Amino acid sequence: MLISEAKIQEIREATDIVEIISGYVSLKKKGRNYFGLCPFHTEKTPSFSVNPEKQIFHCFGCGAGGNIFTFLMRHEGMSFTEAVKYLAKKAGIQLVFDKEETPRSQEAESLYLVNEFAARFFKENLFSPLGKQALEYLKNRGFSKEDLETFSLGFAPPGWENLVQFAKQEAQELSLLVRAGLVAQKGSREYYDRFRNRIIFPIQDLSGRIVAFAGRKLNDEEEGPKYINTPETEIYHKSRVLYGLYQGHQAIRELDYAIFVEGYTDVISLFSAGIKNVVATSGTALTEEQAKLIRRYTRKIFLMYDADTAGSTATLRGADILLANDLEVNIATLPESHDPDSFVREYGKQSVEKHLEEAQSIFDFKLNHLLQTPEENRTEAIRSILESLAQLKDSIRRSLLVRTLAERLAIHEKILWDELQFLLRRSKKAKKQPPSEIAKRLDHLSVVKKSKKEAAAEDLVKLLIHDWDLAAPLVFEQLDLNELNDSRYFAILNFMKNQYKAESYPNVTELVNHCYDVELASFIVQELEHESKTVEWADMNIPRWVNDCIITIKVDAIQKQIESLREEIRFAQQKGQSVQLLLRHCVELEQKKQALEKSRQINFVEKN
């Protein structure tokens, strides 16, 4: 079970947020709060505030904010559980596990359990007659039974309702499988499997718990993408996960370097060959969170890709993210037509290790690429090297590399320094830009583009913060939280709903302390800071705003049902089955959606 809410509260009360953050930021007391230079963006004037009374932090520059747990999650790349364990150890508190859980922890624990249930289903299918072709495919890839066990591989058989029917037999709650992204919904009572005829790769967190799944289609001739993943959930954020880190973190720490590859099979093949210090970003661009995560185990990174991928813009951008996090970056390029999976299967462990020994630093890699570029096309290549140099925190190393670059290219060192200084100034300006935009905006809209549903959910949270007495009855008497079960705002709205039912008002500390999502915590703190300062809420038509948000959320839910139906119709047509009932249901949903949109327009006209 998860750490109990009571134990989390005990740790929170035993922790001095000022003392902990002082270990990372030099703080000075000013009035009731403590101020220092923000650790999350570059600034010269302190705008980072820590409030010991409320036990929260907030940067008035970049907008970062939250509680002591989210501070460690943001600054150190910890998961929530890791942050709790770290603070418990510092406070001398022994962790216990309790069955009495809050809605937040119950939801997370339920997702972990349903993922374990699904993993068992997929594994059983792999070793059943249904999985014969999939098992043969994996054996032909060189995967042993031990490899399949180590990475918990499985198989989702063909058909639309295999997992659904198994879940019904086992009395599993289907709505929970929907929230976990394992099952999709088509109508109010009909469900179908997300993964069909695919090899399943469970994705695990650092404690080994399954947070998500990826599925590779067994037959490349079939329609659809080669890989599909479960969507992000309360327990799965793809930007914070490295595939294979659970299996390989001890080897990474012992060998003091990590090998980054692209895909799941790359990781498993290298691991099977005895190269266990390997992780994958799983087809996504490398992120700041992943860089901070790997930095806890090593400072030395090898990017092992094929020749095309090694020189790609995405790879070089990822290398710069690693450099900016004070990591040493090397490129191990494989021969053309080979990825790590195929290379290690054909040539073996020693050949892989030889390529690692011959790996180039990111600067040598870029420089050698530059020297092969015609002189008339070298400007951008030089600038790319300088952009990487601008990421270095070690100014001495930067100076030595600038000198080397000047000598190799026969360019005056001053010219390179002038361009590098320009890039450094631009980088600092870029880091400062988001705060100024945040400070200017009057509507507090996020600079990150959101879906309409997420924007509507955020607005509801905002309205509840600013006018609880008016907004809470309007929101919680109309809103079906199940329509937001895949939203990052689900947990905080669920907490607020429980407060409303208890005829209570959530105070500042309670709200922030129930945010275990870094970005959501920052949003809540920003709204609390704006509560009495910027917006004249008396001038807002809150009932209309609430109604509009709820319609947006309902329309989104209906649209997803329509899309699921269309997929089912397409599948039925391919099989020569009747689609009359499905088409009728689709028309009914379209009419329902149009009626909601019409009610929104009528509501707008009547109240203007």
N, C-alpha and C positions, 0 to 999 in steps of 0.2 A: 504493500500500500504506500501511498504518498506520505510525506511528512504532514502531520496534522496541523490544522490552522492554529490550534492552541499553542503548539510548539513554535510555529513561525512567529506568533505574537510574542512569545517569551523571548525569542532571539532578538526580535525587533526592539523590545523594551530594554534588553540588556546591552544593546549596541548604541554607542554614541556616534551619530552620523558625522559629527565634526571631527572626532578623533580618527575615524576610518578614512574620510576623504582627505584629511590633513596628511596622510601618508602618500598622497598623490599630488596634492595641490597645496601651495603655501597660502594659508588663510589668515586674515586679520579681522578682528571684531570691529563692527561698525553698527552702533545701535544694538538691536536685538539679533541681527544676523552676522554671519561671517562672509567675507568677500575674498576672491582671488581670481587669478587669470584662468579662464576656462580651459580645461584639458581637451575639449572637443572641437575647438577651432582656434585659429591664431588671432590674438588680440594684444594690444598694448595697455589698455585701461581695463582693470578688473570689472567684469560684469557677471561673474559667476557667484551666486549667492547660496549659502547653506543656512537653513532655518532649524536650529536645534529644538525649538518648541514643537514645530509641526513635523520634524524629522523628514524634511524634504530638501531637495536642491533644485535650483533653477538658474539657467543662464539667460540674462535679458538680451544677450547678443544673438546667439544661434538658436535659442528656444529649447535647448536640451533641459530635461527636468525629470524628476521622479523621486523614488525612495532609495534607501541604501542598497537594496537588492538590484534595482535596475541600474544604479550607478556602476556596480561591479559588472553587471551584464554588458553594459555599454563600453566601459573602459577596459575591462580585462577579457571580454569575449566569453564570459562564463554563461552557462545555462542557469536558469532560476535555481534548480536543485543544487548546483555547484556553489552558487552564491550563498545559499542557506547553510550548506555544510561548512563553507569557509568561515562564515560569521559565527556559527555555533562553536567551532573549534577555538576561535579567538576569545569567545565569551566563556569557554569552559562548560558549555552545555552539551549534555549527551542527547543525541537525537533518538527519538522513539517514533514508532509508526503507529498510526491510529486509524481505526475504521470510521471514526466520526469525522466526516469531511465536509467542507463547504461546497457550494455548487461549483465553484471554480475547480477545486481539486477533484470533486466527483466526476466532472466532465472530462478532465485530463485522464484520470484513472480509468474511466470507462473507455476512452479512446485507446489507451494502452492495451486494455484487456481485449477489446474487439479486434485490434490488430494482431494480438497473439492468437486469437481464435481463427482469424483469416489465414494467418501464416501456417497454422496446423492443417487447415483445409487444403491449402495449396501444396504443402509438403506431402500430405497423404495422396493427393492426386498425382504428384510426380512419380511416386513409387507404385502406382496402381496401373492396371491395364490402360486406362485413359491417358496416362502420361508416358506410354512406351516410346512414342516418337520424340517427345521432348527429352526424355532421359537419354535416348540414343544420340540426339543432337549434342547434348552436353558432354557425353562421353567422347564423342568425336572431336570436341573442342579440347579434349585432354583433361577435363575436370574429373577428379576422383570422387569417390563417395565421401571421403573426408572433407574435400573442398565444398561439396554440396551441403554438408552438415555445418561446417564452419561459417558459411555465409547464409545458411538457412534457405537455400533456393527451393522454389516450388513451381507449380504449374497450374494455370487457370484453364480448364478444359473448354472446348468449343461449346457454344450454347449461351443463351441469354439469362438463364435463371439457376445455374448450378449452385453458386454461393447463396443466392436468395433462398432456394429451397432447403439447403443445408442449414442455414440460419434459422429458418422456421422450425425445422425438426429439432434444433437445439435450443429453441425458445429464446433466440437472440432478438433484441429490439432492432427492427429494420431501420428505423429513423437514425439510430446510432451508427449503423453501417453507412448511411448516407452522409452523416457528419464526418465520418472517417474517410470519405471519398472512395469507398470500396464498391458502393452500390449507387446507382442513379435512380431518380424517381420519375415515373411517367403517370401523372395523375395523382389523386389523393391516396390511392390504395395499391398502386401497381409499382413494382420495382424491377430493375434489371442490373446484371453484373457490369461493372466498368471494365473488368479484365476478362477477355475471352480469347481462348487459344493463344495464350502468351506464357512465356517463361517468366517467372516472378522473382524479382530481386528485392527482398526486404531491406529497408534502410533503417539503420540503428543509431541511437544516440550513444554518448560516451559510456553510459551505464549498461549498454546492450539491449535496451528496450526498443522495440520496433515502433518507429514514428511514422513511417510511410512505406509505400511500395512503388516499384517501377516494373513495367511489364514489357518484354520484348516479343514482337510477333514471331511465331514459330515459322511461319511460311512467308518469305519475303515477297511472294507474288500476291499475297492478299492486300486488299485496300487498307488504308489507314497508315498512320505514322509508325516508324520502326519501333519507337519507344513511346509509352505513355506513363505518366506518373499520377499518383493521387494528388489532389490539390493541397494547398497549405491549410493547416488546421491549427487548433490551439497548441498542439504538441509538435507541429512540424513547420519549420520555416527553412526553405531550401537554401537561403543565403547563409544560414548558420550551421549547415551540416556538411561534413566531408565523408563521402562513402569510403568505408574501409578503415576509418580512424579507430573505431572500437576494436577491430581485430589487430590493427597495426601500431597502436600508440606506444606500446612497450618497446617494440623494435625501433621505433623512431627515436624514443628517448635514449635507448642504449647506444644506437649507432650515431646519434646526433645529426641526422639529416633525414629529410622526407622526399620521396619521389611523387610528383604530381603527374597523373595521367588523365585521359579524358573520360573513359567509360568504365562501366561495372566489370565487363569481362577482362579489361586490361588489369584491373586490380586483382581479380581472382587468379588469372593466369600467372602473374608475377608472384603472388603470394604462394601459389601452388608450387612454383619453382624454387621457393625458399627465399624470395625477396619480399619480406613482410613489411618493410617500412614504406608502404605505398598507399596513396589516397587518390580519390577522384572528385572533381567538382560535378560530375554527372551531367555533362552537357551544358551547364550554365556558366556564364562568365564569372570569373573569380571575384569574390567580394571582400570588402573590408573585414566583415565578421569572420570569414574563413581565414584571412591572413592572421587576425588576432588569435583565432583558435589554434592554428598550427604553431604559432609563436610560443605557446605555453610548453611545447615539447622540443622544439629545436629552432635555431636561427638560420639553418642552412637548407636551401630548397633546390631540387633538381626538377626542371620541367622536362618531361620525356614525351615527345610527340613525334609524329611523322614529319617529313621535310616541309610539307605544305602548311600544316598546322603550326609548326614551330615559328614560322615567320609571319603568321597571320596578325592582323591588327588586334584581335581579341587577346591573343597570347601575350603580345608585347604590352598591351594595356594592363593585363593581369600581372605581368612582371613588375610594372611600375607601382601597382598597388602593394605588392610584396616589399618592394624597396622602400616605399613610404612608411611601412611598418617595421623598418629596421631589420629586414631579412636579407640574407645573401642569396642571390638568384643565379642559377646556372642553367644552361640549355643543353640537354642531351638529345641531339637530333638522330633519328633513326633513318635507315635507307628508305628511298622512295618505295611506295607500295606496301610498307610495313607499319603497323601500329604496335604498341608494346605486346598486345595479346599474340598477334601472329609472329612477331619477332622472337619472343621467348619460346614459343612452341617449336619454331623451326631451328633456332640456333642455341637455345639453352641459357642457363643462368650466367655462365662465365662471359658470354658475348654481351649480355646486358651490362654486367659489371664493367666490362672493358669500355663500353660506350659511356658509362658514368665517369670512368677515369679520364676519358678524353673530352668530357663536357667542357663547354666554354662559359665563362662568366657572361652575363647578359650584355656587358659592355664590349667584350671581345666578339661576341656573336654579332652584335650590331655593327661593330667596326669592320669585321671581315665581310659582312654583307655589303657595307658601304664601299669597300675597296673593289668589290666586283661590279659596282654600279658605274655606268658611264659618267664622266666628270660633269657633263651638263645636267645630270639628274641627281646630283649628290646633296643639294641643299636640304631637301626634306629628310634625307637619311641622317645628315649631321644634326639637324634639329631634333630628330627622334632620340639620338644618343644624349644630347644635352637635356632633353626632357627627363630622361632616366636619371641623369646626374643631378637634376634639380630635386629628385625625390630623396637623395641621400641625406641622412642626418649627420654623418661624419664629414666635417668640412675638410679635414686633412686628406682623407681618401679622395674626396671630390677634387681637390687641388692636384693631387698626383695623377688622377685620371685625365684631367684637362690637359696637363702637360704631355702625357702620353699621346692623347688624341692630336694635339698640335704637332708633335714630332712625326707621327705616322702619316699625317695628311699634309705636312709642310705648310701649315697655316699659322699665322701669327697668333700666339696664345691670347693676346689682348682681344682679338676679334671674337674668339670663343668665349672669353670671360664676359664681354659686353652682351653677347646674346644670352649667355647663361644668367646673368644678372637680370636681364629683361624677363626671362622665364620665371625666375624666382619671385620677382615683383608681381608678375601676373598671377602666379600660383597663390601668393598671399592675398592678393586682391580677390581672387575667385573664392577663397575660403571665407573671406569677410562678406562676400556678396549676399549669401542667403540670409544672414542676420539682418542686414539692412532692409531686405525685402520683407522679412517677417515683421520688423518694427514698423514698416510703412502700412502694411495691409490693415484695413479697417474691418474687413469681414472675417478675418482670422482663417481664411481658407488655406489648406495645406498647399505648399508649392509642388508636392508630389501629386501627379494626376491619379484620381481615384475613379472607380466605377460609380455610376449614379447611385447604386444601392449603398455602397460604402460611404459616399458623400451624404446620403440621406441619414444613415445610421449615425454618422458623426454629428450631423446637425441635431439629431434627437438628444444625444449626450450633451451637446452644447446648450440646448434649450433647457434641459433638466438642471444643469449647473446654474444657469442664470435666472430661471424662474420656476423653481421646483413646485411651488404651490399651485400654479396655473398649469404647468406642462405635465406634471406627473399623472394626474387623472386622465388627461387627454391621451397621453402616450400609452399608459399601461392598461387602459380599458379597451384600446383598439388594436394594439400591436400584438401580433403573433410572433413570439420570439423564435419559433421553429423556422420562420422564414429568414432568420439571420443566423442559423446555426453554423454557417461556414464563414461568418464575419468576425473580424478581429474585435468588434465591439460587442459581441454576444455576451462575454463574461461580465463586463462592466454594466451592461444594461440588465443582465440577470440579477446582479448584486443590487442595483438600484430598484428593480422591481420588488425584490424581497424586502428592501427597506420601506418601500411604499406600502406593501401588504402589512408590514408591522407598524404602520403609521409613524414611521421614523424618518428623519432627514439625514442623509449621509453627510458628515462633516468633511472638511478638507483632508485631514489625515486619513480618514477611512477610505475616501475615494482614491487617493494616491496609493495607499497601501494595498488596495485591491487591484492594482495595475501591475501585472507581471510581464507586460509587453513593453519593450523599451520605448518605441515610438508613441504608443498610446499613453504611457506615463507622461511623456513630454507634452503631448497634446492636452492632457488633463491639467497639468500644472500651468500651461500657458493660459488656458481658459479661466482658471481660478485667479490668475494674476489680472486678467482682463475684466473680471467679473464686475468690478465697481469703477472701472476707469474709462473705457473707450466707447462702449455702445449704450445708447439710450434705449434700453429694452422696453420702456413704457411705450415707445413709438412703434414697436413691432406688433404685427398681427399674429400672435403666437398660435391661436387655434388653426388659422389657415396654414401656417408654416408646418405645424405638426401633421395636419391632414395631408398636405402635399408630400411630406416625407414618407408617410405610411403608404400612400398610394404608390409612390416610386418603388418601395420595397415589395409591395404586393405584385406590381406589374413585372418586376424582375423575376419573382418566383414563378409567375405564370409563364413568362417567356422561356424560362428554363424547362418547364414542363412541355411547352410546345416544341422546343428543340429536341427534347428526348423522344417525343412522339414522332417527329419527322424522321429521326434516326430509326425508330422501330418500323415506321412505314416503309422506309427504304429497304430495310432488311427483309420485311415480309414480302415486298414486291419481288425481291431477288429470289425468294423461295417459292414464288407463285402462290402465296397465301392471300386470303381476302383481307382487304384493308378498309372496308366500308365503315366498320365501327371505329377504327382508329381515326379515319378522316373526320367522322362526325364529332368525335371527342376533340379533335384539333380545332374544328370550327367553333365548338362551344367555348373553348379556351380563348380563342381569338375574340369572340364576342364579349366574353367576360373582361378581357383586357381593354377592349375598346370602351366598354361601359365605365370602367375605372377612369380611363383617360378623359372621357366625357364629363364624369362627375368632378374631375379636377378643374376642367374649364368652367363648368357651371359655378362651382364654388368660388373660383377666382372672380367671375363676373358679379355674382351676388354680393361679394364682400368688398367690391370696389365701387 
